[in-house]
């Protein structure tokens, strides 16, 4: 299964590199990529090489990394909070990161500030949600979700206020387009940002997959097995926050990925997070690359990612929800 998912991801990325307003044959794409590491016969034009290496390659890489990050965070959150209907947008991280990015755009602080502000505000939103849940003395999964919804609503209100106050001839179009999600400004610097966070936060999450399995059984069962529930759940939330905040900071708000893809993984491989987490990463990466390819290829003007992920994700999620209900996979 892993080889199949990996091969599918590679195939999707190659097709994406060849697809666009300027078509490049797949064999030329392969040659261009291989030529960076090994001398091969040049059968492509200099224009094709520039299009693949400088324009499409960073975009495809960042789409794959963002998809993998969001799907991994969604799968981990659903397991740690014992709720398959939880996603990054539910617990407030996405809205907090969106607020940070919009604030930087509103103040015209530049690309680096947008990334940094989105990351900081995403982490701050999760910290506030967790602190609210801790007021009762025990941050149960339900309390965390409710606190996240409150924080998300507050951040969304502030985003709406900044959008309303933005200069309609200057910052407003930028803010609106960024909120819809796009990889149009992809660069290798942004690839480095998301890739580093995925490595530093995603690897520990995958290594914690057994603990997430235990958390999904319930707090009492986890404690009886010697798992420190509060500390483990907090670690999962912190790592997921880093993944989501980094993704939103470079792509804008892209919902549904972290909610839908883990359901696909569970449908294929069952509820074991030792399989679900890595599978969600591979499937999320492929899904996001496909969505981005459609976004820049279906029409002459690029379709915002958030629009496509909602159009595609909502009916898919409805179908998955029905399938999960039939299988009895949903639990309280």
Buried (B, 14 or more C-beta within 10 A) or exposed (E): EEEEBEEBBEEBBBBBBBBBEEEBEEEBBBBBBEBEEEEEEEEBEEEBBEBBBEBBBBBBBBBBBBBBBBBBBBBBBBBBBBBBBBBBBBBBBBBBBBBBBBBBBBEEEEBEBBBBBBBBBBBBBBBBBBEBBBEEEEBBBEBBBBBBBBBBEBBBEBBEEBBEEBEEEEBBEBBBBBBBBBBBBBBEEBBBBBBEBBEEBBEBBBEBBEBBBBBBBBBEEBEEEEBEBEEBBBBBBBBBBBBBBBBBBBBBBBBBBBBBBBBBBBEEBEBBBEBBBBBBBBBBBBBBBBBBBBBBBEEEEBBBBBEBBBEBBBEBBEEBBEEBEEEEBEEE
